[in-house]
Amino acid sequence: MADMLTSVLSRDQALMEILLAQREERVPMLDGANLARTDLRKTDLSGGNIREADLSETNLSGAYMCGAYLRKANLSRANLSGTDLSKAVMVGVNLIGANLRGAYLRGADLRATDLAGVNLSGADLSRADLSETDLIGADLSKSDLSEVDLSRANLSGANLAGADLSRANLSKAILNGTDLSRTDLSGAKLVSANLNHANLSKANLIGANLNLAILSNANLSGVYACRAFLRGANLVEANISIANLSGAYLSRAYLFRAFLSKTDLSKADFSRANLIGADLSGCDLSKANMSEAILQDANLSDAYLRATDCTGANLQSARLTGAVLTNSVFINADLQNVQASTAEFSDVDINAFYNILIDAYTARKLGIFAG
């Protein structure tokens, strides 16, 4: 086998090699070395060849391993807190039970590595490659994951609270039940990611791309998601209350029974979105695009719909009591059994009701004609 080593360095031989490398100012050659349970705190192993070495339970805290080649090395239960592993190649490394708290992994290659349950809190993983990595239950709280590649990674149940994920790639990542509260996801790519039951409360999603993402039952309360992309996203029964989604793109999004109370949705695009039974009470939908949206049984009481485009929208049995509808457009809309009074529709131009579908009783109650 081309990947198998022909010789293994004993602990004494490996320690001697480290000393010689430092004396001769070269990189250490430690492929296959047995350094299990060795104290290597603050040791300089930068650029070293450490392929398939046994470093299990080794104390490497504060060590310098930047650029090291660690492919298939055993670092299980090792202490790597504060270790510099920048640009290290760690493909296939065993890190089960390792402590990577505050480690430096900038630009490191960790593809397809098992990091389940590993402590990476406060670690610097910026620009690292973690694609297809197993991070189930890992602690990444307050870590720097800016511009990291986490595409297709499994982060189910992981703790990413307060982490920096700006411009990160999380496309098709699994984030079921993940804690992303107060994270910076500005400009991040989460296309087709699975965020079912994830906690994104007060996260920064400005300009993030969540097209076709699954966010059913997710907590998005207080998020700041101006101009975020959520086209075709699944937001069934998601909590998006007291948030800012102004200018967001939600065309064809599925928001069945979603909770959006008191959220800023001004200038947002909801064209052809499904909002059946959604709670939009107290929302700001000024200048929003609701054309052909399905708002059947939705709660829009006390909402602001100034100059909102509701062309072709289905508002059957929607509640609009106390809503502000000044200069809104309802051409070709379905207003059958709308729950409102003449007061709500008094500031709507008569031409804005062209070709509407409405029953006679509701038309009389609202003081508009039945077109």
Number of C-alpha atoms within 10 A of each C-alpha: 4 5 9 9 12 8 9 16 17 14 16 12 14 20 19 13 18 21 14 14 17 15 9 10 9 14 18 24 18 26 23 25 25 22 24 18 17 16 14 19 17 16 18 21 25 20 21 23 21 25 24 25 24 24 26 23 21 22 25 27 23 21 22 23 25 23 22 24 24 27 22 21 23 26 26 20 20 24 27 27 24 22 26 27 30 24 23 25 25 25 21 19 23 23 25 19 18 22 26 27 23 24 26 28 29 23 23 25 27 24 21 19 22 20 25 21 22 23 24 28 23 22 25 28 30 23 23 24 26 27 22 21 24 22 26 22 21 21 26 31 23 21 24 27 28 24 22 25 28 29 22 22 25 26 31 23 21 24 26 28 23 20 25 27 30 23 22 25 28 30 23 22 24 26 27 22 22 24 28 29 24 21 24 26 29 23 21 25 26 27 23 22 24 27 30 23 21 25 26 28 23 22 24 27 26 23 21 25 26 28 23 22 25 28 30 22 22 25 27 27 23 21 24 25 26 24 21 25 28 28 23 22 24 27 29 23 22 24 25 26 23 20 24 25 27 23 21 25 25 27 24 22 25 27 28 23 22 25 27 26 24 20 24 25 27 23 23 25 29 29 24 22 24 27 28 23 21 25 27 29 24 21 24 26 28 24 21 24 25 28 24 23 25 27 29 24 21 25 26 29 21 20 24 26 25 21 19 23 26 27 23 22 25 28 29 21 19 23 25 24 19 17 22 26 23 18 18 23 26 28 20 20 24 25 23 21 20 23 20 20 18 14 14 17 20 15 14 19 15 13 10 18 21 17 15 20 21 20 16 15 12 19 20 13 14 18 14 17 15 18 14
